[in-house]
Each structure stands twice: as C-alpha cells, then as structure tokens.
Amino acid sequence: MAKYTPMMEQYLQIKAAYKDAFLFFRLGDFYEMFFNDAIEAARELEITLTKRDPGQKEPIPMCGIPYHAAANYIKILVEKGYKVAICEQVEDPKTAKGVVKREVVQLITPGTVMESTMLTEGENNYIASLSHFEDGSFVIAYNDLSTGENRLALIEEGFEAVIHEFYNQPIREVVIPSTLPEGLQSQLQTRLQVTLSYQDEVKFSAEYRDLSENLNDERLMTAFSRLLNYVQDTQKRSLDHLKQAEIINRKNYLSLDMYSKRNLELTETIMKKGKQGSLLWVLDKTVTAMGSRMLKKWLERPLLHKEKIEERLDAVSAFYEHFLERDTLRETLKSVYDLERLAGRIAFGNVNARDLQQLKVSLEKIPGIRETLNQIDQKEVVNLANDLHYPEHLVALLNESLVDEPPVSIKEGSIIKDGYNEQLDTYRYASRNGKQWIAELEQREKQETNIKSLKIGYNRVFGYYIEVTRANLHLLPENKYERKQTLTNAERFITPELKEKEQLILEAEEKSVELEYQLFLEIREKIKGHIPEIQYLADIVSRIDVLQTFATVSEVNNFKRPSFSTEKLAIKNGRHPVIEQVMRDGNFVPNDVELDAEKNVLLITGPNMSGKSTYMRQLALTVIMGQIGCFVPCDEAELLLFDQIFTRIGAADDLVSGQSTFMVEMLEANHAISHATDKSLILLDEIGRGTSTYDGMALAQAIVEYIHDNIHAKTLFSTHYHELTSLENSLDRLKNIHVRAEEYEGNVVFLHQIKEGAADESYGIHVAKLANLPETLIERANLILQQLEGEQKETKAKEELPASDQLSFFVEEKRETSNSRSENNPIDTKLIKQLQELDLFDMTPMDAMNTLYQLQKEAKSTK
C-alpha cells in the first residue's frame, strides 16, 4: 500500500467526511484537488490534469485553480448539480508546527449558494427536505438560504402528490433520510432532476426555537429540523436571517398539478424551457428583484378565498386609476435594491461596504414610496403605506459610518467616514500629516540642492526614498544622504529623518486599515439586529411592486377587472394573454365562454390549427390570472372560484420514464378524473388519438360520460371524433361548440371563431396542404379519403335498413366469410345469440358502433 506524506494523509482524512463533494484543498494561493476529484474536475471544468510526485511508482492525479478565481469554477460545478467543500488553512503557517491545520469552512451545494453571481435575481433558490412517516404522510420543508424564507407542507395523499408539490417550486436539491425507500429516491432524481442529499439527524436545535413557534405537529417539527440541521452543517456560520416557518395550507390555494403547470406554460415554455412565451413573461413588469420573485410565487399558488382576491383587485384598481402616482412609484422602486438578499448576506457575513451602501440607498426611498401611496385614497393602498416603517436610526448609522463610494474590499481601508471613530481619526491625522511632511521635505530638498528633478517616492520593498538622476549626483552635499538603491539612470537615497517619519506614517496607515476592518465588522453586527425589520420592509415593498405591476400590465394590454360568481362562468371576448403578445399582425380573434350548472361540459370540434387548444388554454390562464388578483384579458368576466385545474393538452412522450405519448395521455386523464371535484376545471384535448380509432373513440366517450355523470366539474373537451357530438342528445349538461372554418377555392380558411353546434368537417388534408406536403401525396390522400367516405356511405346505407334486415344481412355476411367453421361451432352460436338479443332501437349510434366493434373482435379471435 502506498505511503502518503502527512499533508496527503490530512487531505484523505478530510475527504473521507465529504465523499459526495469536490474537496477544494487550500495550498498557498491555490485550491488543489487529488485522485478522482482531480480527474472529474479536470473534465467538468476543462482544466489541465497533472500529477503529484510524478517520479513515484503511483503518482497522484492532481489539478488546481487559483483561489481568487474560485467563484467562477464553483459556479460551474454547482450549476451541474455537484457539491463543493471549501477547505481552508485555519492557522498561521508561520506559527504552525508540522502540517498546517485545515478544516472545511463551507459546503456549497445547489440549494445553498449565497453568492450573487450564482443566483438569478428574480427567482428563488430553494432547497427542500422530505420526511416520511408511518401513517403514510409526508412533509416537505422549503428554505431559500439567500432570503431566509422557510415554508412547510403536509401531504397525506401519497407520494404522487409529493412529486406534484415539488414540481410547483424551483427546487435544486432535496434533503432526505437514508431510510427513504430506494424506489422513491429514484423517482425524485429521474422525475425532478434534483441533487439528493442525506440528513438523518432530526434533533431540534434550541437556537432556532423562535422559528418554530407556530409548529404544533411533530411531523412538521421533524421535517423542519432535518432541513435546518443540514443547512447548519453545510454552512457553518450565522443564520440570523432565517424567518419563522410558514405552514402552507394547500386548501387555501388553487391546486395546479405538474401536468397543468407544464401544459399551460405558466413560468416557462415547454419547448425552450425559458421564461419568454410564458404567462410569467407577460405579467412580470416588476421593477425590483424581490417583486419578481413574489409575483412568481403568487402565480404558482393562486388564491381560493374570494375576500383575499378582492383585496388584491381593489389595490390593483386603485393603482390602475392613478397613473401619475403609479409612474412615480415605479421610478422610485427602480432605486430599491434586493433588500431580502442583502439581509441574507449581512447575516451570512459576506456583505461588503458597497452592499451596505445599497441598503442605505434603498431604505432612504421608503419615505418617498410612502408619500406616493398616501396620495391614493384606497383602503388596501393606505394599509400598505402604514406598514412601511422608515428605519431612521439604521439609515443614520449607515450615513454616519460609511463613505459614499467605498471600495469592494473591506480589508484595505477607505470605507469609514472621518469623525465616526476618534482613534481612527488620530491614525489618519498622523498618516496625512506625515505625507504632508514628505511633500514639504521634497520641496525643501529641491531648494537646498538646486535639483529640480529630485523627488521622494515610495514602494512596498524599500519604503520612502529620495531619487536623484545620475546627471545631478554631483550636486548632492557630502555625507548627507545614504545610498539605498541603484537604478539605470538614477540613484535612490534615504536619510535618518526620512526613515523616522516613514515608520510613523506606515504604522499609522497599518493600524488605520486594521481598525477600519474591525469597525466595519461592528457596524455589520449592529445591522444584524435590524434584519427582521429589513425583511418586513422587503415583503411590503415586494407586494407593492407586484400590485402596481398588475395595474401597469392591465392598462397596457386592456385587461379588465373580473367579478366572481358561485353560479356561472361567463367571459365576453376573452383572449389568450400570451399569444396576443406574439402575433405579428396583432389580430387575435376573441371568443366568449359560458359554463354553468345546466351546461358544464363543452364539447369542442373543429379542424387542426383552428384554435381549439388556444381556446382551452386561454380559459385556464384567465382563471389563474383572476385568482392571483390580476385583471384578465377580455371585455367582461364573471368567474367561478376553482379549487383545481387539470389539463391534458398537447402530445409529448415522457422518455425519462419510458412512457409513450398515449400512456402520458392516459396518466394525465386519470389524474384529473381521480382528483377533480365539482369545483374543478378540466381541459382535455384530443383524448384517445394515441391508439386505434375505435379504442380512442370509446375511451373518449367513456371519459366524457364519467366526468358528466360522476364528477360534475366544469369541462372543456376538444375532439376530432365527430361521432361524439351525438352525446349532446344523451347528456343533458353537455353542449356542442365548434371552431369555425370555411373552404375557399380549395383552401381552408381558419376564422378562429367559436360557434354553437358541431363542426361539419375536419379539414385534415387541407392542413397537410398548408404544411407544404408534396402535391402528389395530397392528391393520393384525397383519393383515399374518397374511397373511405364511399365505404362509410355503404355502411350507413346498411345501417338504415330495418333492424331485422340489418341483423339478417350481418349474419349472412358472417356465414359467407366463415366457410371453414363448423355450423355447430359453439362460438358462432354464441355470437348469433348475442346479436339476436340486441335492442337496436334503444341504442345510440355510438353504442351500436361500440357493440358491433366488440362482436367483430370476438369473431376475428375465433378464426
């Protein structure tokens, strides 16, 4: 076995405790990595892989990065889902005996990053923990370390509900117990694409007791403790900015499962996974980073209680009507920095003087914001103004202590104002007077020697010196100057008097810098005591920003305030809020929607590309916008309060889970049917198209009937199966509507208008023609269509015969095609008996077709 040096033994010992992380091992001015860490890091970071002890029989793979450039490399690794353990020297190498002591001072993981360069301004960076219990329940705890936010959700509906809840938050890392079944761990990784971390210690730390005062369920305490212990173990520093845990009562919010959030493209698009083209992209005209984050949280959890929605709408109406005040407010808010994350960095200890200047500038805007709000006489806006408490004492501290334009570094001085600290002023006086004395000495020496080019300079190696060019050396008096350094064209000298002053100046400067650093740390500690106050202000400012944004967006896009009803949904000239933004001609065709207790299922027919999916999506987006407290895209809107929205829109494979398009379709349909209530909204688009015609049609009809008869949810069901339109005759709460299209000179024209009744044609081949398929292919398709339609007419003619003739015809046809069978075949006898027992006059056309299909399958299986 290879024998390692004491330093490598130290490395291996520390690495053993951080097996799932890259260990950045500090050696001088570099972070070094060894063994497998070095091999993997060299590949991921695209840096050179070298070897330590290359002359040995088994040299150690090694790579390194400069410590001052570490942030960029850490960002790359963390964004790829890795963890990085920062191992620093924790004692002075000059006084160390043997190997310098080293410790991991921080573990940086995807869910615990704090550096602003690794965070997206308008998005939260959540880490979550998942705990499971014997009663089958789960608890999810969320934390955003950068803002201090803590939230918990109790889930008692099973693990699938856990997946849907996780999907509703932008999480990057999940902390779990090692006892969580491997199958569930695998689902978390494959379905959510998150980093998994482990924490089994759930003993609650007393120092965080105030964060859990509102938790009265042992399960919540366990989950919260697991997450806090993990964060404390990885960060190893003050977490004074953490907020009290908030319990997410999911019954207070409209529920959006993972399918609906994806299909409706609320926060990102399906194709490009980006914000542009999503509903968030349309609504997010906030002017602060914390306002943008709050808007996204509102969008992910629309409200269920009418009173709270109306409160938001009242404030939006007030901002809408007061354009000048809103414009002034937006301009003021542009100068407000990210108070939430500034508070986090203050607690975390990685804030600098420039950050504190941003804090001061932001807080100084509070009186102006409050004054603007007070000009709007509306209850909710007045309440917001009253909640804005100006922290005058904190602003005074920052004004008195910090210079207006401090440097980035907090260890090089020039950050504290004159007059803030008497001792610092004394050091500065000595330093400044010494420099003044140096300047006066230079003038005096020039006069005494008559050397106009003589100058006094300074460098870190030699200190202060008198420099004289070679051409003027003969003018120097003898024995006055002591030669210090020889240059090509000059000589440098010192005098006892200059050396004495140098010591006084440098001592004053050194002590001044040290004292400034200590004073800065003291100021930071004082500000820590005001973190709850800063966070409360951040919350109010965020709320103001979102509400004024709703007003701004509503005015620009002609959105209208909705009302809420318990009886019906009625939208006049509704529009799709996203599509109307991206349409080149700007001519979005609006449409009405009506749903009530008497007609709660709309069966939508019409050709592809005509706008069926758009019509369905725009209803869901309008509902969501209304329930977050925003105006909606229409002329008038009377909305219902929905508890859940379920969607099955668009075709997509789930390749990660190995599921086909049709399986995904059935899973999403099943999820809706299993969880919907009579207060839910269901949107189903083209159910059954992923299988054979008869299978698909049968499933589609059965699903419509089940929703209609058992769930009573408000439902929009679009289909290409025109045969389903006959359901209007048998389902009293179903209504046919269609998207209007016209044929003109052999081409189809989509009018995108919703009309009552069923569509008369699918126009599939016309759509193929619009897609520029080859002309010969189109001609062949038309020919095949004519043949199929001819066969359908023949079948229809047979169906129009009297029932007895139909039966005789069918039986006779079957006999002719089954000569190889015995006349005494019991299966044939069974089929005939089933046919004879059918009551054709009591069957719908669809029932007859389904029954005939099943009999045909049975007959074919006996061949």
VENNORGI-V826595 format. One record per residue. N is the residue number from 1. SS is DSSP state (@ for helix, = for strand, . for the rest). D_CENTER is the distance of its C-alpha to the mean C-alpha in Angstrom with 1 decimal. Layout:
[[N/SS/D_CENTER] [N/SS/D_CENTER]]
This chain:
[[1/./48.8] [2/./47.8] [3/./48.4] [4/./45.8] [5/./46.2] [6/@/45.4] [7/@/42.3] [8/@/41.0] [9/@/41.9] [10/@/39.8] [11/@/36.9] [12/@/37.3] [13/@/37.5] [14/@/34.2] [15/@/32.5] [16/./33.7] [17/./31.5] [18/./28.3] [19/./28.8] [20/./25.1] [21/./24.3] [22/=/25.7] [23/=/28.4] [24/=/28.7] [25/=/32.4] [26/=/33.8] [27/=/37.1] [28/./38.4] [29/./36.1] [30/=/34.1] [31/=/31.6] [32/=/33.3] [33/=/32.2] [34/=/34.8] [35/@/35.4] [36/@/32.5] [37/@/30.0] [38/@/31.8] [39/@/32.0] [40/@/28.3] [41/@/27.2] [42/@/29.7] [43/@/28.2] [44/@/24.5] [45/@/25.3] [46/./28.2] [47/./30.6] [48/./34.3] [49/./35.3] [50/=/38.6] [51/=/40.9] [52/=/42.2] [53/./46.0] [54/./46.5] [55/./50.2] [56/./49.6] [57/./50.0] [58/./46.3] [59/./44.3] [60/=/40.8] [61/=/37.8] [62/=/36.3] [63/=/33.8] [64/=/32.7] [65/=/30.7] [66/=/31.9] [67/@/30.5] [68/@/29.8] [69/@/27.5] [70/@/25.7] [71/@/22.4] [72/@/21.7] [73/@/22.8] [74/@/20.7] [75/@/17.5] [76/@/18.5] [77/@/19.1] [78/@/16.1] [79/@/13.8] [80/./16.0] [81/./15.5] [82/./18.7] [83/./20.0] [84/=/22.4] [85/=/25.2] [86/=/26.8] [87/=/30.6] [88/=/32.7] [89/=/36.4] [90/./37.1] [91/./40.7] [92/./42.8] [93/./44.1] [94/./47.4] [95/./48.1] [96/./46.7] [97/./49.2] [98/./48.3] [99/./44.7] [100/./42.3] [101/./40.2] [102/=/36.5] [103/=/33.6] [104/=/29.8] [105/=/28.5] [106/=/24.7] [107/=/22.6] [108/=/19.4] [109/./16.8] [110/./13.2] [111/./12.3] [112/./14.9] [113/./14.8] [114/./16.2] [115/./17.4] [116/@/16.0] [117/@/16.4] [118/@/13.9] [119/./11.1] [120/./9.2] [121/./10.9] [122/./8.8] [123/./5.6] [124/./6.5] [125/./7.5] [126/=/8.8] [127/=/11.9] [128/=/13.6] [129/=/17.2] [130/=/18.9] [131/=/22.5] [132/=/25.0] [133/./28.3] [134/./31.7] [135/./31.4] [136/./28.6] [137/./25.9] [138/=/22.6] [139/=/20.7] [140/=/17.1] [141/=/16.6] [142/=/13.4] [143/=/13.6] [144/=/11.8] [145/./14.8] [146/./14.1] [147/./14.5] [148/./16.6] [149/=/14.9] [150/=/16.2] [151/=/15.9] [152/=/17.7] [153/=/18.1] [154/=/21.4] [155/=/21.4] [156/./24.9] [157/./24.5] [158/./24.1] [159/@/21.8] [160/@/20.5] [161/@/19.2] [162/@/17.4] [163/@/15.6] [164/@/14.6] [165/@/13.4] [166/@/11.3] [167/@/9.8] [168/./8.8] [169/./6.4] [170/./3.8] [171/=/7.3] [172/=/9.3] [173/=/12.7] [174/=/14.9] [175/=/18.3] [176/=/21.0] [177/./24.8] [178/./27.0] [179/./28.6] [180/./25.7] [181/./27.3] [182/@/26.6] [183/@/25.9] [184/@/22.9] [185/@/21.7] [186/@/22.0] [187/@/20.0] [188/@/17.1] [189/@/17.3] [190/@/18.1] [191/@/15.9] [192/@/12.6] [193/./13.4] [194/./12.9] [195/=/15.4] [196/=/18.0] [197/=/19.9] [198/=/23.0] [199/./24.4] [200/./27.5] [201/./28.6] [202/./27.9] [203/./30.6] [204/./29.3] [205/./29.9] [206/@/32.1] [207/@/30.5] [208/@/27.3] [209/@/29.5] [210/@/28.5] [211/@/24.9] [212/@/26.0] [213/./28.7] [214/./27.2] [215/./26.8] [216/./29.9] [217/./28.9] [218/@/29.6] [219/@/26.8] [220/@/24.3] [221/@/26.1] [222/@/26.1] [223/@/22.4] [224/@/21.7] [225/@/24.5] [226/@/23.1] [227/@/19.8] [228/@/21.8] [229/@/24.4] [230/@/22.0] [231/@/20.3] [232/@/23.9] [233/@/25.3] [234/@/22.9] [235/@/22.8] [236/./26.5] [237/./26.4] [238/./26.2] [239/./23.3] [240/./24.9] [241/./21.8] [242/./20.4] [243/./20.4] [244/./22.2] [245/./20.5] [246/=/19.4] [247/=/20.2] [248/./18.0] [249/./20.7] [250/@/19.2] [251/@/22.4] [252/@/21.5] [253/=/18.6] [254/./18.6] [255/=/17.4] [256/=/15.2] [257/./15.5] [258/@/13.5] [259/@/16.0] [260/@/15.8] [261/@/12.1] [262/@/12.6] [263/@/16.0] [264/./15.4] [265/./12.5] [266/./10.9] [267/./7.6] [268/./8.7] [269/./12.3] [270/./14.0] [271/./16.1] [272/./14.4] [273/./10.7] [274/./10.3] [275/./9.6] [276/./13.4] [277/./15.1] [278/./12.5] [279/@/13.5] [280/@/10.8] [281/@/12.7] [282/@/15.9] [283/@/15.2] [284/./13.5] [285/./16.8] [286/./16.1] [287/./18.1] [288/./16.5] [289/@/13.3] [290/@/13.4] [291/@/14.1] [292/@/11.1] [293/@/8.9] [294/@/11.5] [295/@/11.5] [296/@/8.0] [297/@/9.2] [298/@/12.5] [299/@/11.3] [300/@/9.9] [301/./13.2] [302/./16.1] [303/=/19.4] [304/./22.5] [305/./25.1] [306/@/26.9] [307/@/28.0] [308/@/24.6] [309/@/23.6] [310/@/26.9] [311/@/26.4] [312/@/23.3] [313/@/25.2] [314/@/28.2] [315/@/26.4] [316/@/24.9] [317/@/28.5] [318/@/29.9] [319/@/27.6] [320/@/28.3] [321/@/32.0] [322/./32.1] [323/@/31.1] [324/@/32.8] [325/@/31.4] [326/@/27.9] [327/@/28.4] [328/@/29.8] [329/@/26.9] [330/@/24.4] [331/@/26.6] [332/@/26.8] [333/@/23.1] [334/./22.7] [335/./24.5] [336/./22.4] [337/./20.3] [338/./17.3] [339/@/19.5] [340/@/16.9] [341/@/16.4] [342/@/20.0] [343/@/21.1] [344/@/19.2] [345/@/20.9] [346/@/24.2] [347/@/24.1] [348/@/23.0] [349/./25.9] [350/./24.3] [351/./24.8] [352/./27.5] [353/@/29.9] [354/@/27.9] [355/@/24.9] [356/@/27.5] [357/@/28.8] [358/@/25.4] [359/@/25.5] [360/@/29.0] [361/@/28.3] [362/@/25.4] [363/@/27.6] [364/./30.5] [365/./28.7] [366/@/28.6] [367/@/32.2] [368/@/31.7] [369/@/28.7] [370/@/30.7] [371/@/33.8] [372/@/31.9] [373/@/30.6] [374/./34.1] [375/./35.4] [376/./33.6] [377/./35.6] [378/./33.2] [379/@/32.7] [380/@/28.9] [381/@/28.8] [382/@/31.7] [383/@/30.0] [384/@/27.1] [385/@/29.7] [386/@/31.5] [387/@/28.5] [388/./28.2] [389/./30.5] [390/./31.5] [391/./31.8] [392/@/34.9] [393/@/36.0] [394/@/32.9] [395/@/33.1] [396/@/36.8] [397/@/36.2] [398/@/33.8] [399/@/36.3] [400/@/39.3] [401/@/37.8] [402/=/35.7] [403/./36.9] [404/./35.2] [405/./34.1] [406/./33.7] [407/./33.1] [408/./30.0] [409/./31.9] [410/./33.0] [411/./35.9] [412/./38.0] [413/./39.1] [414/./39.3] [415/./36.6] [416/=/38.8] [417/./41.0] [418/./44.8] [419/./46.2] [420/./43.4] [421/./45.2] [422/@/49.0] [423/@/49.1] [424/@/46.6] [425/@/48.7] [426/@/51.8] [427/@/50.2] [428/@/49.1] [429/@/52.6] [430/@/54.2] [431/@/51.9] [432/@/52.3] [433/@/56.1] [434/@/56.4] [435/@/54.8] [436/@/57.1] [437/@/60.0] [438/@/58.9] [439/@/59.0] [440/@/62.4] [441/@/63.7] [442/@/62.7] [443/@/64.8] [444/@/67.7] [445/@/67.9] [446/@/67.8] [447/@/70.8] [448/@/72.8] [449/@/72.4] [450/./72.4] [451/./69.4] [452/./67.1] [453/./64.4] [454/./64.2] [455/=/60.7] [456/=/59.0] [457/=/55.7] [458/=/53.3] [459/=/51.3] [460/./49.6] [461/./52.3] [462/./55.5] [463/=/54.6] [464/=/56.6] [465/=/59.4] [466/=/62.1] [467/=/62.0] [468/=/65.2] [469/=/65.8] [470/@/68.5] [471/@/70.6] [472/@/70.9] [473/@/71.5] [474/@/75.3] [475/@/74.6] [476/./73.2] [477/./75.7] [478/./76.7] [479/./75.3] [480/./72.8] [481/./69.6] [482/=/68.3] [483/=/66.9] [484/=/63.3] [485/=/61.9] [486/=/63.4] [487/./61.6] [488/./62.8] [489/./63.9] [490/=/63.9] [491/=/64.6] [492/=/62.6] [493/=/64.4] [494/=/63.9] [495/./66.2] [496/@/66.5] [497/@/65.6] [498/@/62.4] [499/@/61.3] [500/@/61.8] [501/@/59.7] [502/@/57.0] [503/@/56.7] [504/@/56.3] [505/@/53.7] [506/@/51.5] [507/@/51.8] [508/@/50.7] [509/@/47.8] [510/@/46.6] [511/@/47.0] [512/@/45.3] [513/@/42.1] [514/@/42.1] [515/@/42.6] [516/@/39.9] [517/@/37.4] [518/@/38.6] [519/@/38.5] [520/@/34.9] [521/@/33.9] [522/@/35.9] [523/@/34.2] [524/@/30.8] [525/@/32.1] [526/@/33.4] [527/@/30.0] [528/@/28.4] [529/./30.5] [530/./28.8] [531/@/25.1] [532/@/25.0] [533/@/26.5] [534/@/24.0] [535/@/21.0] [536/@/22.8] [537/@/23.3] [538/@/19.6] [539/@/18.8] [540/@/21.6] [541/@/20.8] [542/@/17.2] [543/@/18.7] [544/@/21.3] [545/@/19.0] [546/@/17.1] [547/@/20.4] [548/@/22.2] [549/@/19.4] [550/@/20.0] [551/@/23.7] [552/@/23.3] [553/@/21.4] [554/@/23.9] [555/@/26.8] [556/@/25.8] [557/@/25.1] [558/./27.8] [559/./25.8] [560/=/28.0] [561/./27.8] [562/./27.8] [563/=/30.1] [564/=/29.7] [565/=/32.4] [566/./33.3] [567/./35.4] [568/=/33.9] [569/=/31.2] [570/=/32.5] [571/=/30.7] [572/=/32.9] [573/=/32.0] [574/=/28.3] [575/./26.1] [576/./22.9] [577/./20.7] [578/./19.0] [579/@/22.0] [580/@/24.4] [581/@/22.4] [582/@/22.8] [583/./26.3] [584/./28.8] [585/./31.7] [586/./29.8] [587/./31.8] [588/./29.5] [589/./31.8] [590/./31.0] [591/=/32.0] [592/=/32.8] [593/=/31.6] [594/=/33.7] [595/=/33.3] [596/=/35.4] [597/./37.1] [598/./39.8] [599/./37.6] [600/./34.2] [601/=/33.8] [602/=/33.7] [603/=/34.7] [604/=/33.7] [605/=/35.7] [606/./35.9] [607/./35.6] [608/./32.6] [609/./30.8] [610/./32.3] [611/./29.2] [612/@/29.0] [613/@/25.4] [614/@/24.5] [615/@/26.6] [616/@/24.9] [617/@/21.3] [618/@/22.4] [619/@/23.8] [620/@/20.6] [621/@/18.6] [622/@/21.5] [623/@/21.5] [624/@/17.8] [625/@/18.4] [626/@/21.6] [627/@/20.2] [628/./17.6] [629/./20.7] [630/./20.5] [631/./23.5] [632/=/23.5] [633/./24.8] [634/./28.4] [635/./31.8] [636/=/31.9] [637/=/29.8] [638/=/30.9] [639/=/28.1] [640/=/28.1] [641/./25.7] [642/./24.1] [643/./23.0] [644/=/21.1] [645/=/20.2] [646/=/20.9] [647/=/20.8] [648/=/22.5] [649/./22.1] [650/./22.5] [651/./23.8] [652/./21.9] [653/./23.0] [654/=/21.0] [655/./22.5] [656/./20.8] [657/./22.5] [658/./25.6] [659/=/25.5] [660/./27.1] [661/@/26.1] [662/@/28.6] [663/@/27.5] [664/@/23.8] [665/@/25.5] [666/@/27.6] [667/@/24.9] [668/@/22.8] [669/@/26.0] [670/@/27.1] [671/@/23.9] [672/@/24.5] [673/@/28.2] [674/@/27.9] [675/@/25.6] [676/./26.3] [677/./28.7] [678/./30.9] [679/./28.2] [680/./25.6] [681/=/24.8] [682/=/25.1] [683/=/24.7] [684/=/26.4] [685/=/27.0] [686/./29.8] [687/./30.1] [688/./32.7] [689/./32.6] [690/./31.7] [691/./35.2] [692/./38.8] [693/@/39.8] [694/@/41.6] [695/@/39.1] [696/@/36.3] [697/@/38.4] [698/@/39.5] [699/@/36.0] [700/@/34.8] [701/@/37.8] [702/@/37.4] [703/@/33.8] [704/@/34.7] [705/@/37.7] [706/@/35.8] [707/@/33.2] [708/@/36.1] [709/@/38.5] [710/@/36.4] [711/@/32.9] [712/./33.8] [713/./30.2] [714/=/29.7] [715/=/29.3] [716/=/29.0] [717/=/30.4] [718/=/30.9] [719/./33.4] [720/./35.8] [721/./38.3] [722/@/40.7] [723/@/42.8] [724/@/40.2] [725/@/41.2] [726/@/44.3] [727/@/42.2] [728/@/42.7] [729/@/46.2] [730/./45.5] [731/./42.3] [732/./43.1] [733/./39.5] [734/=/38.4] [735/=/38.7] [736/=/38.8] [737/=/37.1] [738/=/36.7] [739/=/35.3] [740/=/38.3] [741/=/39.4] [742/=/42.8] [743/=/44.7] [744/=/46.5] [745/./48.8] [746/./47.3] [747/=/43.7] [748/=/41.1] [749/=/39.7] [750/=/36.5] [751/=/36.8] [752/=/33.4] [753/=/35.3] [754/=/35.1] [755/=/38.6] [756/=/40.2] [757/./41.7] [758/./41.1] [759/./40.6] [760/./43.8] [761/./42.5] [762/./39.5] [763/./40.1] [764/@/38.5] [765/@/40.9] [766/@/40.5] [767/@/36.8] [768/@/37.7] [769/@/40.1] [770/@/37.4] [771/./35.4] [772/./38.6] [773/./39.7] [774/./43.3] [775/@/46.0] [776/@/48.0] [777/@/45.2] [778/@/44.8] [779/@/48.6] [780/@/48.6] [781/@/45.8] [782/@/47.8] [783/@/50.9] [784/@/49.1] [785/@/47.8] [786/@/51.3] [787/@/52.6] [788/@/50.0] [789/@/50.6] [790/@/54.4] [791/@/53.9] [792/@/51.8] [793/@/54.7] [794/@/57.2] [795/@/55.2] [796/@/55.0] [797/@/58.7] [798/@/59.3] [799/@/57.1] [800/./59.2] [801/./62.4] [802/./63.8] [803/@/62.1] [804/@/65.2] [805/@/65.4] [806/@/61.6] [807/@/62.2] [808/@/65.4] [809/@/63.8] [810/@/60.9] [811/@/63.1] [812/@/65.6] [813/@/62.9] [814/@/61.6] [815/@/65.2] [816/@/65.7] [817/./62.7] [818/./63.5] [819/./67.0] [820/./66.3] [821/./65.6] [822/./68.3] [823/./69.3] [824/./69.2] [825/./65.6] [826/@/64.1] [827/@/60.7] [828/@/62.2] [829/@/64.0] [830/@/60.8] [831/@/59.0] [832/@/62.0] [833/@/62.1] [834/@/58.4] [835/@/59.1] [836/@/62.1] [837/@/60.3] [838/./57.6] [839/./58.0] [840/@/56.8] [841/@/57.5] [842/@/55.1] [843/./52.2] [844/./49.6] [845/@/49.4] [846/@/46.1] [847/@/47.7] [848/@/50.6] [849/@/48.5] [850/@/46.4] [851/@/49.7] [852/@/51.4] [853/@/48.5] [854/@/48.7] [855/@/52.5] [856/@/52.3] [857/@/49.9] [858/@/52.4] [859/@/55.3] [860/@/53.7] [861/./53.0] [862/./56.7] [863/./57.8]]
